[in-house]
């Protein structure tokens, strides 16, 4: 092909000939790059064409060794295996090392007269006699030097040196772009591989048969305790921090028991006003009180032959604790306003994040009920104590939220590691909220640890200060933006006073969802606080 060009454009030393050679080289390299994602064949052919078409011999691409201040020859043409093996350079060592360290082009007009030139790779006797030049140009990604493109050049030629430098600059740009593309593809491949591994682990985790995600020793220990007592009829008390998944464990206990085909009733004691407790739990007869227009079976009656789960049992009033104890001891209930006793057969599972023993000592919880409930205590692990489950949980929530919202957001390996390092005071509920927020607010498909920093930026104290800090003339929607890039903080049920709740609701024009957003709460959390304080 080179002979055809020579015949077409004339003498091999004319500018037209060299331009044709340059165009042929670029055309061949670009065509090959369009067919290959691997840099090896592209770089090898590029260095080959530099030698064959332009006479720039023994080309090599030196890349910086990861985590080191040195570089090694990774791609070459015209060098033996032994010569390539000798091509290792510390920063500022020889010409190549200087380019690696400074990112500046270095041109050696005569290698025999340059004291910095090492001649490490090719022995001088293996090079042509006469003046030999050495050209070394930095390969950069963005403004960061990642390698060097270098070659030998016979100095006494009619082709201008500036033309060689120009074509080499073009090729170093191509090399940098190709390396950047390779790095991006490798990162995406690693992320997808990690995602597949996490999904596979989640699929095969022992706990998944109960809908509980994870397989850490702490989690499996709690599940093992649960399964050992699943056939018993004694009450079970689930203990642990808020957000550790007590409802899931209660349901798992039900599914593992002989009552699995019977009702499972969940009751949140903290959401029931004191005046309605008896009616809610035990039901009422028609006319038992104003508004009781018909008989209603209570939660205990509806759970007959099955399992009833009393969440936040520490919130139950003392009077109701007495009636609950009688029901557990005798297995009977009496509807409010009724006279007949109703026999029931239920398995009670209770849960609390309070220290009930301390509540007993303060006289705020009945001691005899405490002993009745505490027959089989199971301690649920916090998320901080089962960090190995965080990646699997994160992928579980990510896939769930992606599917619900028809999005396709991914987390990189360093983002998953960042989630795993966080303390998660709100446990699984906080992690779930974080993943939901990431998916809904993400502005690109792949989120890295740097992208996640914004979501961790606001502290609970800042959010609470913001909740009570606006004037009556300010629009709460303006303040809601402050929570857009921060994880919703974990706060207790008593975190907001009645004044703060009503003020937020007033500022939001009666819109509960907007008021909840202003306070950094979910709508469910906001409504729960309203009900508990009798503000609904």
N, C-alpha and C positions, 0 to 999 in steps of 0.2 A: 504494500500500500504506500510505503514511503517512496518507492521508486516511481509509482504512478504520479504522485504529487510532484516529484522532482521533474518529471517529463512535462507536466502540465504548466508549472510555474517557472521553469527555467532552472538556473544554477542553484545548487544546494546551499550557496552562501548568500543568496539574495534575500532581502526583507520579506518578499512575497512568499518565499519558500518557508521561512521560519513562522510566518503568520499561519500558513496552512498547517504546519506541524502542530502549532499550539491549538488551533481549532480542532484538529483531529484528536489530540490528546484529551481535550475537555469533552468532546463529544463522546468518546469511548468511556471515559470515567463516569460521566453523568448517566449514560445508558446503563452501565453496570450497576451504578448506585440505585437506579430505579427498579432493578430486579432483585436486589439483595438487601436484607436488613442486617446481615452480618458484616462487620467491617473488614474481616480478614481477606476475602477475595477482592474487595474493592480497593483496599490499601495496597495489596500486593500488585494488582494490575496497574495501579496509578504509579507506583515506584518503577515498575517495569517500563511503562510508556515514557516516563521521564528519562530513563536511560536510553531507550531505543530511538525516541523521536527528537529529544533535545540534548542528549549527551550529558545529562546530569546523573552521574554514575554512583553506584553503591548507596542509593537512597535508604534512609532508615527513619522510622518514627519512634521516638523515645517518649514513653509516658511515665508520669510521676507514680511512684509506688504508693499505694494507699496507706495513709498514716505515717509516711516517712518523708524526710527531706532529701529524696534521691529519686532517680529515674533509671529505667532500663529499656533497652531496645525491645519493642514488642512486634514490630513489623519491619521487614527489610527486603531488599532485592540486590543481588550481586554479592552477598556476604555469606560466608560459610557458617555452619552451626557453631563452630568454635569462636569465630569472630563475633557473632551475635551474643554469645555467652559472655564475652569480655566487655560488652557495651553496658556498663553500669556506672552511673555518675552521681556523686553527691552534689548538692547545691553549691554553685560557684566553683566546681571542680572542672577544669578545662573549659573549652568553648561551650560544649553542650550543657555543662553544669551552670555556667554563667547565664545562658538563655533561660534555663529552668527557673533560676532564682530571680532574674530581673525582668523577664518577659520582653527583652529587647532583641532586635535582629543583630546578628554578628556575622560579618563577612571577613574571612581570612584570605587575603590576596595570594599569599604564598605560605603554605604550611611549614616549609623548611625554615622560614625566618620568623615565625611567630612563637615566642617562648611559652605562651599559654596553651597552644595546641598540643594535645597529649599523644595523638597517634596511637591510641590504645587498641582500636578495633582492627585496623589494617596496617600491617607492617609496611614501612616506606618502600622496601624493595619490591613489594607487590603492586605498587602504583607506577604509572608511566613516568618516564624521565622528564625533566623539565619542570616548569612552574605548574603547581597544582593548587587550586583554590578550594576553600571549604565554606559552604553556605549553611547557616543555621537560623531557622525562623521559629518563633514561638507558636504553638497551637493553643488557642484560647477558647473557652466557653464563657460567654459574657465578657467580663474583664479579668477573668481568672486564668492564669497559665496552667495548662494541664499536661503539656508535652512539648516536643520539639520535632520539626521536620528538617532533616539535614541531608546533604549530599556533597560529593566531590565534583569539581568542575575543572576541565583543562582550560587554563587561563588564556592561552594564545589562540583565540578564535575570532572569527569575524562577527559572530553574534554578540550584540551588546549585553553586558552584565545586567543592566537595568531591566532588560526584557526577561531574563531568567528570574530575577527577584520578583517581578510582577506576577509571573505565572505561578511561582512558588507561594506568593501571598494568597492568590486565589485558591490554591490547593489546601493551604493550611486552614482557610476559612471552611472549606468543604469538610476537612478532617474533623474540625471542631464541631460542626453541625452534626456530623455522623456519630461522633462519640456522645454528643448530648442526646440524640435520638436513642442510641443504644442504652444509655443510662436510664432514660425515661421508660423504655420498654421493659427493662429488667426490673425496675421498681414496680411497674404495674403487674408484671408476672409474679413477683414476690408477694404483692398485696393479694392478688387473686388466689395464689397458692395457700397463703395463710388463711384467707377467708374460707376456702374449701376445707382446710384442716379443722378450723374451728367448727364449721357446720357439721363435719363428720363426727367430731368429738361430741358435739351437742346431741347428734342423732343417736349415738350409741351410749350416751351417759345413762347410768342405771336409774337416775332420778327422773328421767323424762317420762317414764310410764305414769307418773303422777302429775305431769305438767310442771315439775320443778326442774329448772335448768341448772346444770352444774354437776361436777363429780369430784369435788375437793374432799379430802378426808373428813373435814369438819361437817360438811353437808351430809355425806354418806353416814357419818356417825349418828346424826340426828334422825335420818330416815330409818336407820337400823333400829334405833330405840322405838320409833313410831311403829314399825312393822312387828316388833316383839310384843307390843301391847295391843295390837289391832283387834285381836279376838276377845279381849277382856271387855267387861262392862263397866269397869271403874272409870271415874272421871279423869280426864287428862288436862293438865295445866300447861299451856305453851308460854314460855318465858323468853323475853328477848327485847332488843331495842325496836323502836317503831320503824316500820319499813322493811323488816326482815322476812316478810311473807307468811305471817301467821295464818291468814285465811287459806293459803295454798296448802300449808301443812295440815290444817284442820280437815280440809277436803281430802287430802291424801290419806289421812287416818280413816276417814269414812270409806274411801274407795278400797282400802286394804282390809276392811272389816266385813263380817257376814252381812252387815246392813247396807252394803253398797247399792243394792237395788231399791232401797227405801229413801224417804225424803232426807235432804240435807238442808237445814235451815240456818241462815246466818243472821245474827242480831247484833247490831252495833249499840252497845249500852250507852255510849257517850252521846248518841244522837237522839235519845229518847228523853223528853222532859219528865221530871219527877212525877208530875200528876198523871202521866199516861202509862207509867211503867207496868202497873198491874194489868191494865186493859190490854196492852201490847203483848205481854208475855202469856197471860192466862185467858185472855178473851173476855167478852162481856155478854150478858143477856140483853134482850130487847128492853128498853126503858131503864137500864141500869143508871144512866145519867142523861143529862140534856144532850140531845143529838144522837143517842143510841137508838136509832130507828129500827135496827134489826140485830139479831144475834150474830156475834162474830167469834170464830174460833181463834184463840191466841197462837203464838208461835210454838209453844210447847205442844199444844194439841195437834198442830199441823205437822210437827216433827215426829209424831207417834210412830214407833217401830224403827225410826231412823236416828239421825244425829242432829243435835242442835249445837251451834257454835256461838257462844257468848263472847264477843270481842270487847275489849276494854272493860272487863268485868269490875275493875277497880273503881269505875265511875258509878256503880249501882248504889242507890240510896240504902241506908241501914235497914229501913223498914222492909224493903224488897228483899234484902239479903236474908232476913228471917223467913219470909215466905218461900224463897228459893230453897233454903235449907230443908224446910218441911217437905217440899216437892221431891227433893233428892232422896230424902230418908224414907218417905212413905210411897213414892211413886204415884201420887195423886195431885190433881189440881182442882180448883173451884173457880168457875168463871165469875167475874165481877158482877154482883147483883144476882148470882145464882145460889142455889141451896144444895144441889146435889154434887157429890164428888165424882170426878172423872179419872179413871185409871189410865195411866200412860206408861209407855215403855220406851225410854229414850236413852241415848248415850250422850253425855255432856262433855263438850270440849270447850274450855275457857282459855282466854288469852289476855295478857296484860303486859305493859312495859313498865309498870310500877313495881316497887318493892313491897309486896303484900305483907310480908313479915313486919316491916316498919310501919305499914298502915295499921296493922293489928295492934302494935305497941302504942300507937297514938289514938287508938279507939275509933278509927275511921273505917275499920273492916272487921267483921265478926270473926273471932278466933275459931269457933267451931265450923264455920263455913270454909275458912281458909284450910283447915285440916281435911275437910271433905273434898275440896278441890285439889289439894296438893298430894293426892294419892300417887299419881304418876306425873311428875314434873319433867318436861322436856325443854332443854335450853336450845334456842335457835341461834346459830352463829351469825354474827354481824358480817357485813360484806368485807370489812377490813380484815377479818380473821380468815376469810376464804378468797384471798386475792386471785388464786389460780382460776377461779370461776369467772372473774370479771371479763376476760376476752370472750368467753362463750356467751355470757349474758349480754354483753354489748352487741354481739352479732345477732343474737336472738331478737333483741329489741330493734336493732337496725333493720333487719329483714321485715319485721312486723310493721314498723312505722313506714318503711318504704312501700310496702304493699298497700297499706291503708291509704296513703297519700299519693300513690302512683308516681313515686320518685325512685331514683337509682343512685343513692348516695353511698359512697364507700369510705372506709377509714383505712389509712395507711398503717404500716406496722408501728411507726413511732407514735401515731395517734392512739393506737390500742395500748401501747406501753405507757403513755401518759395517763390514760384512764385507769390502768392497773396500779399506778403509783399514787393515785388520789385516795384520800382517807374515807370519803363517802359517809359523812355523819348521818345522812338520811337513808343510808343503806340502798337496797334494791330500788325503792321508790325514787330516790334521788337520781340513781343511774338511769332509770327509765325516763325520767323527765329530761335529763341531759341529752340522751340520744334523740328523743322526740324534738327537742329544740334544735339540735344540730341538723337534723333532716329538714325541718321546716324552714330554717334560716340559711342553710348552706347555699352559697352562690357558685359553687363548682362541684363537680361530681366526685372528686377525690379529696378528702379532708385530711390534712397532716396535723402533726402536733402543734405546729406554729399557728395553723388555722384555729385550733381548739383553744388557744390561749385566751382569745376574746371571750369565750363562753365561761371561763373561770374568773373573769376579771373583777366582778362585783362581789363584795362580802355581804354577809347577812346583816351586819351593822349598817352598812350603807343603804341597803334596801329598806330596813326598818326606819331609818332616819328619813328616807325619802317618803315613806308611807305617811308620816305625820307632818311633813314639812312644807306642803304647798299652801298657797293662799287660796281664799275662796274664789278669786277671780281667775285662777289658772285652770287650764283645761287638763284634766288628768291624763288625756291621751298623749300629751307632750311628755309626761313623765314615764309613761309606759315604755317609751323607747329605751330608757335606761336599762330595762330588763331584757331587751331583745338579744343582747350578746352575753348574758351572764346566766349561770345555772341558777335555777330557783332554789333559794336556800332552804335547808331543812329547819323548821321551827315547830315548836310544840303547839298543842291545841289551845293553850292560853297565851299565845304569842301576841295577840292583838286585843286591846281593850274594847269594850262596847263603843266608846267614843270614837276610836279610830275606824272601826267597822262602819258605823253610821255616817261618819264624815266622808269616808271614801265612797259610800253608796250615794250620798247626796251630791258629791262632786261629779260622779259618773252619771248623774241624771236618772238614778234608779236602775241603771244597767248593771246587773250583778257580775256579768262576765268582765266588763270593763273595770269595775271596782276591784275585782279579784286580781286583775292584771296589774293595776296600780300598786297593790300591796304585795305583789310578787307571789300570789297564791294561785292555785288552780280554782276553777269554779266550784269543784266539789269541796275543796278545803274551805272556801269562803262560805258556802251554804251551810256547811257543818258548824262553823263558828256562830253563824246567825242563829241556827236552831238551838245550839247548846246554851246560848245566852238569852234565848227567848225573844230575839229581835226580828224573827221572820214575819 
